[in-house]
Amino acid sequence: MSDNVRPEVNKKDRTRKSTKPKRSSKKARKDSLAITARGKTRHLSQDLLRGTYVVFDIETTGGNPERNGITEIFALRYKDGKVLDTFESMVNPLVPIPPIVRRMTGITNKMVKDAPLIEEVMPKFVEFIGNDVLVSHNTIGDMKFLRYFSGKVCGEMIANYYLCSHLLVEKLVSEAPDKSLKGLAEFFELPADSKLHRAKADAYLTLELLMCLQKRMTDAGLKTIVDGIRLQGDYESGLRLGWGIKAEEIQAIPRSSGVFYLYDYMGKMTYLSAASDLHREVKKLQRLSALPKQLLRAVLGSVKITYETTESSFAASILEAEGIAKSGLRFDPANWHQRTANFLYLKVEDDGYRLATGPLSENVAIALGPVRGGRDVTTLLEQYADLFESKLQKKGIKLGAKEGLLLQNFLRSKVGSAPSLLGRVAEFAGTLFSLPAAKALRQKLEAIPIPRELKSMNDCSAVIVVPPQDESEQSLLYGVASGLPCHAAITKTKYPECLSDEKSRKRIIAAIQKDTQKFQSSYRLLPQRESLIVNRLVWWTCFGPRHEDVKVFTVNSLKNFDPGLT
């Protein structure tokens, strides 16, 4: 086909058009353009400031390489503060350039009419970039086109490692209000060509931005190119490079119970987890394909690990909850390990309440459980949704302030908890509903049976006995009051002698009951830290003996303790 073919699709383009691959799903397209092989990495150990980079930009007719084409490519090779070489070419995309793209880039159909086709340009571009590290702004979007056309024209997709200035800006310059190239040029006061959205101007501006980011990275302690690639945190590069924590650091982690902490290059905690065997749990994270997406992102961006040992895996789970609340991490490892209890809970929100099931979160007003099966609880939610003329969604049932407060008081009364003072006054004063309406609604609620498993957290009061790791040591006794730690009942002592002794047993029971009554009589919303702890302690109280070498005694069973049954 001659070089003077117009970009508009016409009869002469039918042969070219027929070679277009069949349209695939979005996921399949994404997978087909991903590079997972490790490839050459020796050059990635170069000094961050002295490495060789190919800074580039492309202009296209749209966002999908299967239906659009490249109209312009510009690239420059940069090393040791100098531009060594450049590559520049217009490209005939063989499809019309949409008006919105013409206005944005200034590239018209006439300008690319006599330009070479991608079949001629791509091999030269692949030769120019070699194995050097590519740099652009929004590199992931650019790589879709480069890989699609390099695979189609050259028979092999470009597999270069890359630095994305946009991803690095998110990590290093979060304070920038506008993270576009133009916005960052203003933020850093960079010299910008008036012809932005043209490949050459954008590439040179990206180079200026790279220099700013290199300084920020070196100031943060990053030394090599691979450090920068890990910092940007994209899945593909992380999977290709593997975990950034050194093997000798992992090998030094003990096989005892405790909590380990992962950190990124900026010293920010990315993940923490309790473990009965720290070494074994950390090694599990090296099986990247088995990790959920949110955890995978944290692991791939981690380069440092620390740990704390504990006397038991039970103590580690409490330390884990406190660590998550303190750090603000969103991913709760207890959910992944399935070591958290699920509840039916009523949560206070800005514009009302939400009735839902699952682990507790902050601002929970009342929780019933733990939920063991789920079918009966789902039926209950469906009945409540019909009663309150609401819709049962994945996140539960949305209720207004009046309905939520009335339901809260009703549920408290059904499980033996004290209704809130605010709720009693508001309800009986008729400020929420008229008295007849409130009475009618309560009668309808009474007609809906509550599953037996839905008990108050006040029933989750017990003593958990953790046997010693060494026969010469004493057992650990942890008191749990309404799903929260009863610190007065935590002791290190001999078991079962401590519970066989009536005086000792009564002291423990009294301490737990005191904290249980305190929780029952108070009306408060659970903060995040306490919610996380309740999720774990109720799991240990109700399900722990199935999975761990622990014994659990409820307060009632302690009153009639028989040492012969231990």
Buried (B, 14 or more C-beta within 10 A) or exposed (E): EEEEBBBEBEEEBEEBEEEEEEEEEEEEBEEEBBBEEEEEBEBBEBEBBEBBBBBBBBBBBBEBBEEBBBBBBBBBBBBEEEEEEBBEBBBBBBBBBEEEBBEEBEBEBEBBBEBBBBBBBBEEBBEBBEBBBBBBBBBBBBBBBBBBBBBBBBEEBBBBBBBBBBBBBBBBBEEBEEBBBBEBBEBBEBEBEEEBBBBBBBBBBBBBBBEBBBEBBBEBEBBBBBBBBBBBBBBBBBBBBEBBBEEEEBEEBEEBBBBBBBBBBBEEBBBBBBBBBBBEBBEEBBEBEEBEEEBBBBBBBBBBBEBBBBBBBBBBBBBBBEBBBEBEBEBBBBBBBEBBBBBBBBBBEEEBBBBBBBBBBBBBBBBBBBBBEEEBBEEBBEBBBEBBEBEBEEEBBBBBBBBBBBBBBBBBEBBEBBBBEEBEEBBEEEEBBEEEEBEEBBEEBEEEEBBEBBBBBBBBBBBBBBBBBEEEEBBBBBBBBBBBBBEBBBBEBEBBEBBBBEEBBEBBBEBBBBBBBEBBEEBEEBEBBBBBBBBBBBBBBBBBBEEBEBBBBBBEBBEEBEEEEE
